[in-house]
């Protein structure tokens, strides 16, 4: 039985939204771009220097995930490190890449609803599971006809998988698959818009994989890198592997957002319900033109979204396919209905502890805003701000050197 999507096909393709949807006015915010401050995100700042242990050294371009009790750091293609959230103590390296039955094929992890385990992909059709001490705890196998989802959310009772049109086999008629914890398919939901027709090989002019420097261009959406496909006839596509498609929203509801749609949906039982709409107005980028390079220098692409009980944080990109895309950080205040937008290149001023500009890396599962700063960047900043360690909240800087592990920052 297919899930019901409470949205007409016509609205899906035109980008229309019901009149009673909560709207985030990106169009208006673009007319009043400002510089955001840390106090816009929260009232307190906490710093967690990660222990620099021989077996737990963090490599370049790390991805950080903050859980209720743990900090997960992934870097390269092989390493997943676990640290204690309370004091930054190194706990273990989780899993390994390889060909043996316990190995993963991707070090990008996902946790379950109780945050007891970390799951990793084992292609072509498995998830392998480890506990928070690094012990292998089994696997979930999906039918070959389903395969592995592009991204998934694991709850206490089910696994919700998102299958994007680019990587799905020809003929697949569904976008979301609902599986039990053993990997059995229970329900599906059809695509929000017309299914893409995969490009023939002779239509592709070039493919490039970009890992370094992608955050300043594309933000948290491309935290695991970007695949850039240039087609012939003025077409292009940027794919962000492991971009967040589903997350727990305010009140523990499950949210879903697909690229090139301006609506957040709530997965509610057997329904996919429109909940929040980003109003981009004259900057709107229709999903039907997602690969069109022409006329897109002013269009807005809503890239990454996260939320807590007070705020919706989002990043959007203007001119995604141009040589100079502009990344914005946005905040929507649930209480006041106000939307604020700031250029990422302007930085987010730390007006609470007077530390270096805050660079958001998403949100913890407890609703705190997260940032991760490399020790080498901090020591370089300290050369220009030698007075900073005198601040009691920044006293950890006295012991920091350029070879240390990164520092995790939480704003609440």
Secondary structure, DSSP 8 states (H G I E B T S, - for coil): -B-EEES-HHHHHHT---TTSEEEEHHHHHTT----BHHHH-S-EEEEE----GGG---SS-EEEE-SSEEEEEETTTEEEEEETTT--EEEE---BSSSTT-BS----EE-TTS-EEEEEETTTEEEEEETTS-EEEEEE--TTT---SEEEE-SSEEEEE--TTTS-TT---SEEEEETTS-EEEEE--SS-------GGGEEEEEEE-TTHHHHHGGGGTT-EEEEEETTTEEEEE-TT---EEE-GGG-EEE--TT--EEEEEETTEEEEEEEEE-GGG---GGGTTB-TT-SS-EEEEEEEE-SSEEEEEEEESTTSTT-EEEEEEEETTT--EEEEEGGG-BB-TTT--S-B----B-TTS-EEEEE-HHHHHHHHHH-TTGGGSGGGGGGGG--TTS--EEEEE-
